[in-house]
């Protein structure tokens, strides 16, 4: 089978300390993205289990699959979950969700949980777009900007380069620093032209590491331009798959002269986590607890 360099490792996790049977409110969030999908289950607001899997061609099927993976081996079944919220690109196609909430709201709420109440600026770099979000100490969105015009500042752009260079996507960040000196960023802002430019550089004899450094630098600069338009307030955090790419994140930090907060959980679950927190709040509202 041909190696899929673009594919992030899929994962699932469940808590060994929580028993869902002891919980008063079991809530869930499902984030169906254009590239990957995540499911998160909370027991009384504490993280019980989650999964992170590739989105297929069918959004409802992807939602069901990622939830089944999250619940696998826990003894918890879908019918025992009190409320599920869908979010992401395919949020209206989560068949077992009672409500859909935008990924911008969910990422802000999830980041507040993951990084703490001091977070004010969130960069969400997902598969098909890039979002700069401001929020308050409760994780409520106060402002946002979004770039969805081109894949160059997204996870999809990095996948294109992983395949082009035959480098596993999880290794790209580390390899981009294995250069003697930082090269000029690739000049193209469109991922298609950037790919053509990279092919030209490889033909000139550039090693993969240098090409990766040039593209990572260009990607970071493009994202920083978006952040500067909204103005970065401390504290600053990154969510989404690209948050796992140190080659991009560290270059963003260098340009901004700000260190991003360290995540407590998988950065890709932020949207689903926020959706699960909204689901908990909606159950509490139904019960008259808030």
VENBELHU-V923349 format. One record per residue. RES is the residue in one small letter. D_LAST is the distance of its C-alpha to the last C-alpha in whole Angstrom. Layout:
# VENBELHU-V923349
RES_D_LAST ; RES_D_LAST
This chain:
# VENBELHU-V923349
x_53 ; x_53 ; x_50 ; x_47 ; x_47 ; x_44 ; x_42 ; x_39 ; x_39 ; x_37 ; x_34 ; x_32 ; x_30 ; x_28 ; x_27 ; x_30 ; x_27 ; x_24 ; x_25 ; x_22 ; x_23 ; x_21 ; x_18 ; x_15 ; x_14 ; x_16 ; x_16 ; x_19 ; x_20 ; x_23 ; x_25 ; x_28 ; x_31 ; x_34 ; x_36 ; x_33 ; x_30 ; x_28 ; x_25 ; x_23 ; x_21 ; x_18 ; x_18 ; x_14 ; x_14 ; x_18 ; x_21 ; x_23 ; x_25 ; x_26 ; x_29 ; x_31 ; x_34 ; x_36 ; x_35 ; x_38 ; x_39 ; x_36 ; x_33 ; x_31 ; x_34 ; x_33 ; x_29 ; x_30 ; x_33 ; x_30 ; x_28 ; x_30 ; x_32 ; x_28 ; x_28 ; x_32 ; x_33 ; x_29 ; x_30 ; x_26 ; x_27 ; x_25 ; x_24 ; x_22 ; x_20 ; x_16 ; x_16 ; x_18 ; x_18 ; x_22 ; x_23 ; x_26 ; x_29 ; x_29 ; x_25 ; x_26 ; x_28 ; x_26 ; x_27 ; x_24 ; x_21 ; x_19 ; x_18 ; x_20 ; x_19 ; x_22 ; x_23 ; x_23 ; x_19 ; x_19 ; x_22 ; x_20 ; x_17 ; x_20 ; x_22 ; x_19 ; x_19 ; x_23 ; x_24 ; x_22 ; x_20 ; x_23 ; x_24 ; x_25 ; x_27 ; x_27 ; x_30 ; x_29 ; x_33 ; x_32 ; x_35 ; x_36 ; x_34 ; x_33 ; x_30 ; x_30 ; x_26 ; x_25 ; x_21 ; x_19 ; x_18 ; x_15 ; x_17 ; x_16 ; x_20 ; x_22 ; x_25 ; x_27 ; x_31 ; x_32 ; x_35 ; x_36 ; x_40 ; x_41 ; x_41 ; x_43 ; x_39 ; x_38 ; x_38 ; x_40 ; x_43 ; x_43 ; x_43 ; x_46 ; x_48 ; x_47 ; x_49 ; x_52 ; x_53 ; x_52 ; x_50 ; x_47 ; x_44 ; x_42 ; x_45 ; x_46 ; x_44 ; x_46 ; x_49 ; x_49 ; x_49 ; x_53 ; x_55 ; x_57 ; x_56 ; x_53 ; x_55 ; x_54 ; x_51 ; x_52 ; x_52 ; x_51 ; x_47 ; x_47 ; x_47 ; x_50 ; x_52 ; x_51 ; x_52 ; x_55 ; x_55 ; x_55 ; x_57 ; x_60 ; x_59 ; x_59 ; x_63 ; x_64 ; x_63 ; x_60 ; x_58 ; x_55 ; x_53 ; x_54 ; x_53 ; x_50 ; x_50 ; x_51 ; x_48 ; x_45 ; x_46 ; x_46 ; x_43 ; x_41 ; x_43 ; x_42 ; x_38 ; x_39 ; x_40 ; x_36 ; x_35 ; x_37 ; x_36 ; x_33 ; x_34 ; x_32 ; x_30 ; x_30 ; x_28 ; x_30 ; x_29 ; x_30 ; x_29 ; x_30 ; x_34 ; x_36 ; x_34 ; x_36 ; x_39 ; x_40 ; x_43 ; x_41 ; x_38 ; x_41 ; x_43 ; x_39 ; x_39 ; x_43 ; x_42 ; x_39 ; x_40 ; x_37 ; x_36 ; x_33 ; x_31 ; x_31 ; x_29 ; x_27 ; x_27 ; x_29 ; x_29 ; x_29 ; x_26 ; x_24 ; x_23 ; x_22 ; x_20 ; x_18 ; x_18 ; x_16 ; x_14 ; x_13 ; x_13 ; x_11 ; x_8 ; x_9 ; x_9 ; x_6 ; x_5 ; x_9 ; x_8 ; x_6 ; x_4 ; x_0
